[in-house]
């Protein structure tokens, strides 16, 4: 069993690691509006837009992809209903969190919580929270020792 959990090198220097996400798709009410939002925000978080899938755009990070898919119903996101509560993106430093927050403010993104320390989650946990056009809570977080 341990053999199956070892990282697999698919391309020289690129490993598929067990226990990691491959991709996540977010369902959005208006694909054009959300794509415009994520086109501005994802580069701040270390992602780039790659070739779109038939369902919508894909944003690639170092080890995970985030895709957008248009919703079948107009219902707004409720993070306290069953399903996704929020999505947290890893930041390389506290300064990166601060810089992304400043740029999000400039872009007029809805800020839920400005950068702050959250020691109740982990030592050195530092994060900012903001919302996408559908009200999905997004987080940009730096934790010095991860996983804790």
C-alpha positions, 0 to 999 in steps of 0.5 A: 500500500505504501508504494501506491502512495509515493509521488509519481513523476509524470514529466521530469520534475513534475510529480503527481502526489497522493493526497493532493487535489488534481482540480476543482470546478466551481459552478457559477451563475454567469460564466462571462461575469465570473470568467472576467472576475477570475481572469483578474483575480487568479493571477494574483494567487499564482494561477494562469488561464490555460486553454478553456474546456468545453464547460468553461475556463481553466486556471492552472496553478503549480499543482492544481487547476480550477475550472468554471462551469455554468450553473443550471439554476440561478440559485445563489451560493450558500456556504452554510448549505451542504457543499463547498464552504470556502476555497483557500489558496496558498500564499508564499508569504504574509507579504503576498497576502497583503499585496493581493489584498491591496490589489483586490481592493483596487479591483473593487472585489468584495472583501470579507475580512482584511488580512489578519492573524488567525492563530486558532487555525495554526501558528502563523496562520495569516489570511485575507477573505473575499467573495466572487460574483456568486458570493463564494468565499475565497481565502488567500492564506500563508501558514509558515509550517504547513501542514501543521 
